[in-house]
Amino acid sequence: MPEYSTQMEAARKGIVTPEMERVAEKEQRDVEWLRDKIAQGRIVIPANHNHTSIDPWGVGEGLSTKINVNLGVSGDLHNYDTEMEKVKMALDFDVESIMDLSNCGKTAKFRRDLINMSTAMVGTVPMYDAVGYLEKELTDCTAQDFLDVVRAHAQDGVDFVTIHAGINRRTVEAFMRSGRTMNIVSRGGSLLFAWMRLTGNENPFFEHYDELLDILYEYDMTVSLGDACRPGCIDDASDASQICELIELGDLTKRAWERNVQVMIEGPGHMALDEIESNMKMEKRLCHGAPFYVLGPLVTDIAPGYDHITSAIGGALAASSGADFLCYVTPAEHLRLPDVDDVRDGIVATRIAAHAADIVKGVPGARERDNEMAQARHAFDWEGMFKLAIDGDRAREYYESAPPTEDDTCTMCGKMCAVRTVNKALERSEMDLFE
């Protein structure tokens, strides 16, 4: 019999796993330091036993900020070939995580194909799949039905699942009193709220949490405790229902740790800039330092078509204030299912936010890349710049679309480029500004 089932259990037994060694290598961290953080629950390595193609990543305190790409079909748009194009683009950009949020029909084949090819960790929200998987109306589903869907995802090799276990009767009472503008904007949270409201039952994932933990432990599937009551507009941020649910998630975190199950916490949402730092600190306090996974936050509600920017602004501040994992947002957010170009824009914007935060957090190797870019720019090493860029192909496209007359400049400033001028002055070379 194996000595451990989960990374947390191994860490607590003093065992360094191959996954820990790989993560320590990537992060330029001492493996014993990493093992100790995993034992405490401050770092997770989502790596299902059945996901054999994964190149594992760590998420949490002291590590680089990870990004997640959402994709998957909907009832209106269900072209799996297009979704696979998005997968390939995400892997080309070396994203650390991909979530299949498909919510239409039978999704198992796409999920399995994704897991088989993905070196990134793969996440899902089993609640989305419940109706299609079970071929039942929502109110006809039982608690056991929902657990069966979680087990099916675990058997397929899903590395982490979003489970909205914190929207229990206490949280619902706080939500009903809050008078929110946008009510509940979490898809999974709204389905559970509707199920509870229409059946009169407690949240099945809360009521049968121990049975859920049994499944998670068996496959070492990390639980990402979802924020059903995340704010869907800045007016709803930091209200009683959000905080009430966060308190419940803190208790659920400790219960999972008692069973050696790895935990992440999901967070807002939409939130004004001046609330972000305090929310990150509050989550870490209430949820005992568990890794924090945030969507955005989007810092304004009036930029549809540009929400990858509103999200990147909030994401940079959130990660520099303690968030560990950023879910990307695309320009199509709130408007339609994103296409392949939207996915690219969302990835790049979120990677910028994550990297900007890593510089602030002192993540090993983060600032060095910026220093190398500065040296390449100083030397007009265009190929070096393209190689170091987050999106080198886009940078090359811009540069080559309007080629300069001289290699040591671009068409923005031409021969009046400040770097060129100072280089020549230091070398005592001719300026030749008017030739």
HUKADA-V554371 format. One record per pair of residues at least 24 apart in sequence whose C-alpha atoms are under 10 Angstrom apart, sorted by the first residue. I is the first residue (numbers start at 0). J is the second residue. D is the distance in whole Angstrom. If there is no record, write none. Layout:
<<I;J;D> <I;J;D>>
This chain:
<<3;216;10> <3;217;10> <3;219;10> <3;259;10> <4;47;10> <4;48;9> <4;215;10> <4;216;7> <4;217;6> <4;218;7> <4;219;6> <4;259;9> <4;260;9> <5;44;9> <5;45;9> <5;46;9> <5;47;9> <5;48;9> <5;215;9> <5;216;6> <5;217;8> <5;218;8> <5;219;5> <5;220;8> <5;221;9> <5;258;10> <5;259;7> <5;260;7> <5;261;8> <6;34;9> <6;37;7> <6;38;8> <6;42;10> <6;43;8> <6;44;7> <6;45;8> <6;46;8> <6;47;10> <6;216;10> <6;219;7> <6;220;10> <6;221;10> <6;259;8> <6;260;8> <6;261;8> <7;34;8> <7;35;9> <7;36;9> <7;37;6> <7;38;5> <7;39;8> <7;40;7> <7;42;9> <7;43;8> <7;44;9> <7;216;10> <7;219;9> <7;256;8> <7;258;9> <7;259;6> <7;260;7> <7;261;6> <7;262;10> <8;37;9> <8;38;7> <8;216;9> <8;219;10> <8;256;9> <8;257;10> <8;258;9> <8;259;5> <8;260;8> <8;261;9> <9;34;9> <9;37;9> <9;38;8> <9;259;9> <10;34;5> <10;35;7> <10;36;8> <10;37;6> <10;38;5> <10;39;9> <10;40;10> <10;259;10> <11;35;8> <11;36;10> <11;37;8> <11;38;5> <11;39;8> <11;259;9> <12;38;9> <13;38;9> <17;55;9> <18;44;8> <18;45;10> <18;46;8> <18;53;10> <18;54;8> <18;55;6> <18;56;8> <18;57;9> <19;43;10> <19;44;8> <19;55;8> <19;56;9> <19;57;8> <20;55;10> <21;54;8> <21;55;7> <21;56;8> <21;57;9> <22;54;9> <22;55;7> <22;56;6> <22;57;6> <22;58;10> <22;62;9> <23;56;9> <23;57;8> <23;62;9> <25;55;10> <25;56;8> <25;57;9> <25;62;10> <25;63;10> <25;363;10> <26;56;9> <26;57;8> <26;61;9> <26;62;6> <26;63;7> <26;362;8> <26;363;7> <26;364;8> <27;62;9> <27;362;9> <27;363;6> <27;364;8> <28;61;9> <28;62;9> <28;362;10> <28;363;8> <33;57;9> <33;59;10> <33;60;10> <33;61;9> <33;62;9> <36;60;8> <36;61;9> <37;261;8> <37;289;10> <38;256;9> <38;259;9> <38;261;9> <39;256;9> <39;261;10> <39;287;9> <39;288;9> <39;289;9> <40;252;9> <40;253;9> <40;255;10> <40;256;7> <40;259;9> <40;260;9> <40;261;7> <40;262;7> <40;263;9> <40;287;8> <40;288;7> <40;289;6> <40;290;8> <41;261;9> <41;262;9> <41;263;9> <41;283;10> <41;287;8> <41;288;6> <41;289;5> <41;290;6> <41;291;9> <42;261;8> <42;262;9> <42;263;9> <42;288;9> <42;289;7> <42;290;6> <42;291;10> <42;323;9> <43;221;8> <43;260;10> <43;261;6> <43;262;7> <43;263;8> <43;289;9> <43;290;7> <44;120;9> <44;158;9> <44;159;10> <44;219;9> <44;220;10> <44;221;8> <44;261;8> <44;262;10> <45;96;10> <45;119;10> <45;120;7> <45;121;9> <45;122;9> <45;157;9> <45;158;5> <45;159;6> <45;160;10> <45;219;8> <45;220;7> <45;221;6> <45;222;9> <45;223;10> <45;261;8> <45;262;9> <45;263;10> <46;119;10> <46;120;7> <46;121;9> <46;156;8> <46;157;8> <46;158;5> <46;159;8> <46;218;9> <46;219;7> <46;220;7> <46;221;8> <47;120;9> <47;121;9> <47;153;7> <47;154;9> <47;155;9> <47;156;5> <47;157;6> <47;158;5> <47;159;8> <47;215;9> <47;216;10> <47;217;9> <47;218;6> <47;219;5> <47;220;5> <47;221;8> <48;153;9> <48;154;9> <48;155;10> <48;156;7> <48;157;9> <48;158;8> <48;217;9> <48;218;6> <48;219;7> <48;220;8> <49;114;9> <49;115;10> <49;153;8> <49;154;7> <49;155;7> <49;156;4> <49;157;8> <49;158;9> <49;218;7> <49;219;9> <49;220;10> <50;111;10> <50;114;6> <50;115;7> <50;116;10> <50;117;9> <50;118;9> <50;119;10> <50;120;8> <50;121;9> <50;153;10> <50;154;9> <50;155;8> <50;156;5> <50;157;7> <50;158;7> <50;218;10> <51;114;8> <51;115;7> <51;116;9> <51;117;9> <51;118;9> <51;156;8> <52;114;7> <52;115;6> <52;116;6> <52;117;6> <52;118;5> <52;119;8> <52;120;9> <52;156;10> <53;95;10> <53;114;8> <53;115;9> <53;116;8> <53;117;6> <53;118;4> <53;119;6> <53;120;6> <53;121;9> <53;156;10> <53;158;9> <54;95;9> <54;117;9> <54;118;5> <54;119;6> <54;120;8> <55;95;8> <55;96;10> <55;118;8> <55;119;7> <55;120;7> <55;158;10> <56;95;7> <56;96;9> <56;118;10> <56;119;8> <56;120;7> <57;95;9> <57;120;10> <57;323;10> <58;95;10> <58;263;9> <58;289;10> <58;290;7> <58;291;9> <58;292;9> <58;322;10> <58;323;6> <58;324;7> <59;263;9> <59;288;9> <59;289;7> <59;290;5> <59;291;7> <59;292;9> <59;321;9> <59;322;8> <59;323;5> <59;324;8> <60;288;8> <60;289;8> <60;290;7> <60;291;9> <60;321;8> <60;322;9> <60;323;7> <60;360;10> <61;321;9> <61;323;9> <61;357;9> <61;360;8> <61;361;8> <61;362;7> <61;363;9> <62;323;8> <62;324;10> <62;357;8> <62;360;9> <62;361;9> <62;362;6> <62;363;8> <63;318;10> <63;323;8> <63;324;9> <63;353;8> <63;354;8> <63;356;9> <63;357;6> <63;358;9> <63;360;9> <63;361;9> <63;362;6> <63;363;8> <63;364;9> <63;365;8> <64;95;10> <64;292;10> <64;315;10> <64;318;7> <64;319;9> <64;321;10> <64;322;8> <64;323;5> <64;324;6> <64;325;7> <64;350;9> <64;352;9> <64;353;5> <64;354;7> <64;355;10> <64;356;7> <64;357;6> <64;360;9> <64;362;9> <65;94;8> <65;95;6> <65;96;8> <65;292;9> <65;318;10> <65;322;10> <65;323;7> <65;324;5> <65;325;6> <65;326;9> <65;349;9> <65;350;8> <65;353;7> <65;354;9> <65;357;10> <66;93;10> <66;94;6> <66;95;6> <66;96;6> <66;97;9> <66;292;9> <66;293;10> <66;323;9> <66;324;6> <66;325;5> <66;326;6> <66;327;7> <66;346;8> <66;349;7> <66;350;7> <66;352;10> <66;353;7> <67;94;7> <67;95;6> <67;96;5> <67;97;5> <67;98;7> <67;119;9> <67;120;9> <67;121;9> <67;122;9> <67;292;9> <67;293;10> <67;294;9> <67;324;7> <67;325;6> <67;326;5> <67;327;6> <67;328;9> <67;345;10> <67;346;8> <67;349;9> <67;350;10> <68;94;7> <68;95;9> <68;96;6> <68;97;5> <68;98;6> <68;99;9> <68;121;10> <68;122;10> <68;325;9> <68;326;6> <68;327;6> <68;328;8> <68;329;9> <68;342;8> <68;343;10> <68;345;8> <68;346;7> <68;349;9> <69;96;9> <69;97;6> <69;98;5> <69;99;6> <69;100;7> <69;101;9> <69;122;9> <69;123;9> <69;326;8> <69;327;7> <69;328;8> <69;329;9> <69;337;9> <69;342;9> <69;345;10> <69;346;10> <70;97;8> <70;98;6> <70;99;5> <70;100;6> <70;101;7> <70;336;9> <70;337;8> <70;338;9> <70;339;10> <70;342;9> <71;97;10> <71;98;8> <71;99;5> <71;100;5> <71;101;4> <71;102;8> <71;103;9> <71;106;9> <71;109;9> <71;110;9> <71;123;10> <71;336;9> <71;337;10> <72;99;8> <72;100;7> <72;101;5> <72;102;6> <72;103;7> <72;104;9> <72;106;9> <72;109;10> <72;336;8> <73;100;9> <73;101;6> <73;102;5> <73;103;5> <73;104;9> <73;336;8> <74;101;9> <74;102;7> <74;103;5> <74;104;8> <75;103;9> <75;335;10> <75;336;9> <76;103;9> <76;335;9> <76;336;7> <77;101;9> <77;102;9> <77;103;8> <77;104;9> <77;336;10> <79;106;10> <79;108;10> <79;109;7> <80;109;10> <81;338;8> <81;339;7> <82;109;9> <82;113;10> <82;337;10> <82;338;9> <82;339;8> <83;109;8> <83;112;9> <83;113;8> <83;339;10> <84;338;9> <84;339;7> <84;342;10> <85;337;9> <85;338;8> <85;339;6> <85;340;9> <85;341;10> <85;342;7> <85;343;8> <86;113;8> <86;116;9> <86;117;8> <86;119;10> <86;339;9> <86;342;9> <87;113;10> <87;116;9> <87;117;9> <87;339;10> <88;339;8> <88;340;9> <88;342;8> <88;343;7> <88;346;9> <89;117;10> <89;119;9> <89;339;10> <89;342;8> <89;343;8> <89;346;7> <90;116;10> <90;117;7> <90;118;8> <90;119;7> <92;343;9> <92;346;8> <92;347;8> <92;350;9> <92;389;8> <92;390;8> <93;118;9> <93;119;8> <93;346;10> <94;118;9> <94;119;7> <94;120;9> <94;346;8> <94;350;9> <95;119;5> <95;120;6> <95;121;9> <95;324;10> <96;120;5> <96;121;6> <96;122;7> <96;158;10> <96;159;10> <96;324;10> <96;325;10> <96;326;9> <97;121;5> <97;122;6> <97;123;9> <97;326;9> <98;122;4> <98;123;5> <98;124;8> <98;157;9> <98;158;10> <98;159;9> <98;160;9> <98;161;10> <98;326;9> <99;123;5> <99;124;8> <99;125;10> <99;127;10> <99;157;10> <100;124;6> <100;125;9> <100;126;10> <100;127;7> <100;128;8> <101;125;10> <101;127;7> <101;128;7> <102;126;9> <102;127;5> <102;128;6> <102;129;9> <102;130;9> <102;131;8> <102;132;10> <102;186;10> <103;127;8> <103;128;8> <103;129;10> <103;130;9> <103;131;6> <103;132;9> <104;128;8> <104;129;10> <104;130;8> <104;131;5> <104;132;7> <104;134;9> <105;129;10> <105;130;9> <105;131;6> <105;132;6> <105;133;9> <105;134;9> <106;131;8> <106;132;8> <107;132;8> <107;151;9> <107;152;8> <107;155;8> <108;155;10> <110;152;9> <110;155;8> <110;156;9> <110;157;8> <111;152;9> <111;154;10> <111;155;6> <111;156;8> <111;157;9> <112;155;10> <113;157;10> <114;155;8> <114;156;7> <114;157;7> <114;158;9> <115;155;9> <115;156;9> <119;158;10> <120;156;10> <120;157;8> <120;158;6> <120;159;8> <121;156;8> <121;157;6> <121;158;5> <121;159;7> <121;160;9> <122;152;9> <122;156;9> <122;157;6> <122;158;6> <122;159;5> <122;160;5> <122;161;7> <122;220;9> <122;221;9> <122;222;10> <122;223;9> <123;149;9> <123;152;8> <123;153;10> <123;157;7> <123;158;8> <123;159;7> <123;160;5> <123;161;6> <123;162;9> <123;223;10> <124;148;10> <124;149;9> <124;152;9> <124;159;9> <124;160;6> <124;161;5> <124;162;7> <124;163;9> <124;186;10> <124;187;7> <124;223;9> <124;225;9> <125;149;6> <125;150;9> <125;151;9> <125;152;7> <125;153;10> <125;160;7> <125;161;7> <125;162;8> <125;187;9> <126;160;10> <126;161;9> <126;162;8> <126;163;9> <126;186;9> <126;187;6> <126;188;9> <126;190;8> <126;191;8> <127;186;8> <127;187;6> <127;190;8> <128;152;10> <128;187;10> <137;190;8> <137;191;9> <137;193;9> <137;194;7> <137;197;10> <137;198;10> <138;190;10> <138;191;10> <138;193;8> <138;194;6> <138;195;9> <138;196;10> <138;197;7> <138;198;7> <139;194;9> <139;198;9> <140;194;9> <140;198;10> <141;194;10> <141;198;10> <141;200;10> <141;203;8> <142;200;10> <142;201;10> <142;202;8> <142;203;5> <142;204;8> <142;206;9> <142;207;8> <143;203;8> <143;204;10> <143;207;9> <143;210;10> <144;203;10> <145;203;8> <145;204;8> <145;211;10> <146;203;8> <146;204;8> <146;207;9> <146;208;10> <146;210;8> <146;211;7> <146;214;9> <147;211;10> <147;214;10> <149;211;8> <149;214;8> <149;215;9> <149;220;10> <150;211;9> <150;213;10> <150;214;6> <150;215;8> <150;217;10> <150;218;9> <150;220;10> <151;214;10> <152;220;9> <153;214;8> <153;215;7> <153;217;9> <153;218;6> <153;219;9> <153;220;7> <153;221;10> <154;214;10> <154;217;10> <154;218;8> <154;220;10> <155;218;10> <156;218;8> <156;219;10> <156;220;8> <157;218;9> <157;219;10> <157;220;7> <157;221;9> <158;215;10> <158;218;9> <158;219;8> <158;220;5> <158;221;6> <158;222;9> <159;215;9> <159;219;9> <159;220;5> <159;221;4> <159;222;6> <159;223;6> <159;224;10> <159;261;9> <159;262;9> <159;263;9> <160;215;9> <160;220;7> <160;221;7> <160;222;5> <160;223;6> <160;224;8> <160;225;9> <160;262;10> <160;263;10> <161;187;9> <161;221;9> <161;222;6> <161;223;5> <161;224;6> <161;225;5> <161;226;9> <161;263;9> <161;264;9> <161;265;8> <162;187;8> <162;188;9> <162;204;7> <162;205;9> <162;211;10> <162;222;7> <162;223;6> <162;224;5> <162;225;5> <162;226;9> <162;227;9> <162;264;10> <162;265;10> <163;187;7> <163;188;6> <163;189;10> <163;190;10> <163;191;8> <163;192;10> <163;202;9> <163;203;10> <163;204;7> <163;205;8> <163;222;10> <163;223;8> <163;224;6> <163;225;4> <163;226;6> <163;227;6> <163;228;9> <163;244;10> <163;248;9> <163;265;10> <164;188;9> <164;191;9> <164;202;7> <164;203;8> <164;204;5> <164;205;5> <164;206;9> <164;207;9> <164;208;8> <164;223;10> <164;224;7> <164;225;7> <164;226;9> <164;227;9> <164;244;9> <164;247;8> <164;248;8> <164;251;8> <165;202;8> <165;204;8> <165;205;7> <165;224;7> <165;225;7> <165;226;7> <165;227;8> <165;228;9> <165;243;9> <165;244;5> <165;245;7> <165;246;8> <165;247;5> <165;248;6> <165;249;9> <165;250;9> <165;251;8> <166;191;8> <166;192;8> <166;195;10> <166;201;9> <166;202;7> <166;204;9> <166;205;8> <166;225;9> <166;226;8> <166;227;6> <166;228;8> <166;240;9> <166;241;10> <166;243;9> <166;244;6> <166;245;9> <166;247;8> <166;248;9> <167;191;9> <167;192;9> <167;195;9> <167;200;10> <167;201;6> <167;202;6> <167;203;9> <167;204;9> <167;205;7> <167;206;9> <167;243;10> <167;244;8> <167;247;8> <168;192;9> <168;195;9> <168;196;10> <168;199;10> <168;200;9> <168;201;6> <168;202;8> <168;205;10> <169;201;10> <169;240;9> <169;243;8> <169;244;8> <169;247;9> <170;227;10> <170;228;8> <170;239;9> <170;240;6> <170;241;8> <170;242;9> <170;243;6> <170;244;6> <170;245;9> <170;246;9> <170;247;8> <171;195;9> <171;196;9> <171;228;9> <171;240;8> <171;243;9> <171;244;9> <172;240;8> <172;243;10> <173;238;9> <173;239;6> <173;240;5> <173;241;9> <173;242;9> <173;243;7> <173;244;9> <174;228;8> <174;238;9> <174;239;7> <174;240;5> <174;241;8> <174;243;9> <174;244;9> <175;240;8> <176;239;9> <176;240;8> <177;235;9> <177;238;7> <177;239;7> <177;240;7> <177;241;10> <178;235;9> <178;238;10> <178;240;10> <179;230;9> <179;231;9> <179;232;9> <179;234;8> <179;235;6> <179;236;10> <179;238;9> <179;239;10> <179;240;9> <180;230;9> <180;231;8> <180;232;8> <180;233;10> <180;234;7> <180;235;7> <181;230;8> <181;231;6> <181;232;7> <181;233;10> <181;234;9> <181;235;7> <182;228;8> <182;229;9> <182;230;8> <182;231;8> <182;232;10> <182;235;8> <182;240;10> <183;226;10> <183;227;7> <183;228;6> <183;229;7> <183;230;8> <183;231;7> <183;235;10> <183;240;10> <184;226;10> <184;227;7> <184;228;7> <184;229;7> <184;230;7> <184;231;6> <184;232;9> <184;268;9> <185;225;9> <185;226;7> <185;227;5> <185;228;7> <185;229;7> <185;230;9> <185;231;8> <185;268;9> <186;227;8> <187;225;8> <187;226;9> <187;227;7> <188;225;8> <188;226;8> <188;227;4> <188;228;7> <188;229;9> <189;227;7> <189;228;9> <190;227;10> <191;227;9> <192;227;9> <205;247;10> <205;251;9> <208;251;8> <208;254;9> <208;255;9> <209;254;8> <209;255;8> <209;258;9> <211;255;10> <212;254;9> <212;255;7> <212;256;10> <212;258;7> <212;259;9> <212;260;7> <212;261;10> <213;255;10> <213;258;8> <213;260;9> <214;260;10> <215;255;9> <215;258;10> <215;259;10> <215;260;7> <215;261;9> <216;255;9> <216;258;7> <216;259;7> <216;260;6> <216;261;8> <217;260;9> <218;260;10> <219;259;9> <219;260;7> <219;261;8> <220;260;8> <220;261;8> <220;262;9> <221;255;10> <221;260;7> <221;261;5> <221;262;6> <221;263;7> <222;252;9> <222;255;9> <222;260;8> <222;261;6> <222;262;5> <222;263;6> <222;264;8> <223;252;10> <223;261;9> <223;262;6> <223;263;5> <223;264;6> <223;265;6> <223;290;9> <223;291;9> <223;292;8> <224;248;7> <224;249;9> <224;251;8> <224;252;8> <224;262;7> <224;263;6> <224;264;5> <224;265;6> <224;266;9> <224;291;10> <224;292;9> <225;263;9> <225;264;7> <225;265;5> <225;266;8> <225;292;9> <226;264;8> <226;265;6> <226;266;6> <226;267;7> <226;268;9> <226;293;10> <227;265;9> <227;266;9> <227;267;10> <228;266;9> <228;267;9> <228;268;9> <229;265;9> <229;266;6> <229;267;5> <229;268;6> <229;269;8> <229;270;10> <229;293;10> <229;294;9> <230;266;9> <230;267;6> <230;268;5> <230;269;5> <230;270;7> <230;296;9> <230;297;10> <231;267;8> <231;268;6> <231;269;5> <231;270;9> <231;296;10> <231;297;9> <231;300;9> <232;267;10> <232;268;8> <232;269;5> <232;270;7> <232;271;9> <232;296;10> <232;297;8> <232;298;9> <232;299;8> <232;300;6> <232;301;10> <233;267;10> <233;268;8> <233;269;5> <233;270;5> <233;271;6> <233;272;10> <233;274;10> <233;296;9> <233;297;8> <233;298;7> <233;299;7> <233;300;7> <234;269;8> <234;270;8> <234;271;9> <234;299;10> <234;300;10> <235;268;10> <235;269;8> <235;270;8> <236;267;8> <236;268;8> <236;269;7> <236;270;5> <236;271;8> <236;274;8> <236;275;10> <236;278;10> <237;267;9> <237;269;10> <237;270;8> <237;271;10> <237;274;8> <237;275;9> <237;277;10> <237;278;8> <241;266;9> <241;267;9> <242;278;10> <242;281;9> <242;282;9> <242;285;9> <245;281;9> <245;282;7> <245;285;7> <245;286;8> <246;281;10> <246;282;9> <246;284;10> <246;285;6> <246;286;8> <247;285;9> <247;286;9> <248;282;9> <248;285;8> <248;286;7> <249;282;8> <249;283;9> <249;284;9> <249;285;5> <249;286;4> <249;287;7> <249;288;10> <249;289;9> <250;285;9> <250;286;8> <250;287;9> <251;286;9> <252;285;10> <252;286;7> <252;287;8> <252;288;10> <252;289;8> <253;286;8> <253;287;8> <253;289;10> <261;289;9> <261;290;10> <262;286;10> <262;289;7> <262;290;7> <262;291;9> <263;288;10> <263;289;6> <263;290;5> <263;291;6> <263;292;7> <263;323;9> <263;324;9> <264;288;10> <264;289;7> <264;290;6> <264;291;5> <264;292;6> <264;293;8> <264;322;10> <264;323;10> <264;324;10> <265;290;9> <265;291;6> <265;292;5> <265;293;6> <265;294;8> <265;322;10> <265;324;9> <265;325;10> <265;326;10> <266;291;7> <266;292;6> <266;293;5> <266;294;7> <266;295;9> <266;296;8> <266;322;9> <266;325;10> <267;292;9> <267;293;6> <267;294;6> <267;295;7> <267;296;6> <267;297;8> <267;317;10> <268;293;7> <268;294;5> <268;295;6> <268;296;5> <268;297;6> <268;298;9> <268;310;9> <268;313;10> <269;294;8> <269;295;7> <269;296;5> <269;297;5> <269;298;6> <269;299;7> <269;300;8> <269;309;9> <269;310;9> <269;313;9> <270;295;9> <270;296;6> <270;297;6> <270;298;5> <270;299;7> <270;300;9> <270;310;10> <270;313;8> <271;296;8> <271;297;8> <271;298;5> <271;299;7> <271;300;10> <271;313;8> <272;296;9> <272;297;9> <272;298;6> <272;299;9> <272;312;9> <272;313;7> <272;316;8> <272;317;9> <273;298;9> <273;316;10> <274;298;10> <274;317;10> <275;313;7> <275;314;9> <275;316;7> <275;317;6> <275;318;10> <275;320;8> <276;313;10> <276;316;7> <276;317;6> <276;318;9> <276;319;9> <276;320;5> <276;321;8> <276;322;9> <277;317;9> <277;320;8> <277;321;10> <278;317;9> <278;320;9> <278;321;10> <278;322;10> <279;316;10> <279;317;7> <279;318;8> <279;319;10> <279;320;6> <279;321;6> <279;322;6> <279;323;10> <280;317;10> <280;320;7> <280;321;7> <280;322;9> <282;321;9> <282;322;9> <283;321;8> <283;322;9> <288;321;10> <289;322;10> <289;323;9> <290;321;9> <290;322;7> <290;323;6> <290;324;8> <291;317;10> <291;318;9> <291;321;8> <291;322;5> <291;323;5> <291;324;6> <291;325;9> <292;317;10> <292;318;9> <292;322;6> <292;323;6> <292;324;5> <292;325;6> <292;326;7> <293;317;8> <293;318;9> <293;322;7> <293;323;8> <293;324;6> <293;325;5> <293;326;6> <293;327;9> <294;324;9> <294;325;6> <294;326;5> <294;327;7> <294;328;7> <295;324;10> <295;325;7> <295;326;7> <295;327;7> <295;328;7> <295;349;9> <295;352;10> <296;325;9> <296;326;9> <296;328;10> <297;328;9> <302;330;9> <302;332;10> <303;330;7> <303;331;8> <303;332;7> <303;333;7> <303;334;7> <304;329;8> <304;330;5> <304;331;6> <304;332;7> <304;333;8> <304;334;8> <304;335;10> <304;341;10> <305;329;8> <305;330;5> <305;331;8> <305;332;8> <305;344;10> <305;345;10> <306;330;5> <306;331;8> <306;332;6> <306;333;9> <306;345;9> <306;348;10> <307;331;8> <307;332;8> <307;341;9> <307;342;10> <307;344;7> <307;345;6> <307;346;9> <307;347;9> <307;348;6> <307;349;7> <308;344;9> <308;345;9> <308;348;7> <308;349;9> <308;352;10> <309;348;10> <310;345;9> <310;348;8> <310;349;8> <310;352;9> <311;345;9> <311;347;9> <311;348;6> <311;349;5> <311;350;8> <311;351;7> <311;352;5> <311;353;8> <311;355;10> <312;348;9> <312;349;9> <312;351;10> <312;352;7> <313;349;10> <313;352;8> <314;348;10> <314;349;7> <314;350;10> <314;351;9> <314;352;6> <314;353;7> <314;355;10> <314;356;8> <315;348;10> <315;349;8> <315;350;9> <315;351;8> <315;352;4> <315;353;6> <315;354;8> <315;355;6> <315;356;5> <315;357;9> <315;359;10> <316;352;8> <316;353;9> <316;355;9> <316;356;7> <316;359;10> <317;352;9> <317;353;9> <317;356;8> <318;352;8> <318;353;7> <318;354;9> <318;355;9> <318;356;5> <318;357;8> <318;359;9> <318;360;8> <319;352;9> <319;353;8> <319;354;10> <319;355;8> <319;356;4> <319;357;7> <319;358;8> <319;359;6> <319;360;6> <319;361;10> <320;356;8> <320;359;9> <320;360;9> <321;356;9> <321;360;9> <322;353;10> <322;356;9> <323;353;9> <323;356;10> <323;357;10> <324;353;8> <325;349;7> <325;350;9> <325;352;9> <325;353;7> <327;352;10> <343;390;9> <344;390;10> <346;389;10> <346;390;10> <347;389;7> <347;390;7> <348;389;10> <350;389;8> <350;390;10> <351;389;8> <351;390;10> <354;389;9> <376;407;10> <376;408;10> <376;418;8> <377;407;9> <377;418;7> <377;419;8> <377;421;10> <377;422;8> <378;407;8> <378;418;9> <378;419;9> <378;422;9> <379;406;7> <379;407;5> <379;408;7> <379;409;10> <379;418;9> <379;419;9> <380;406;9> <380;407;9> <381;406;9> <381;407;9> <381;408;10>>
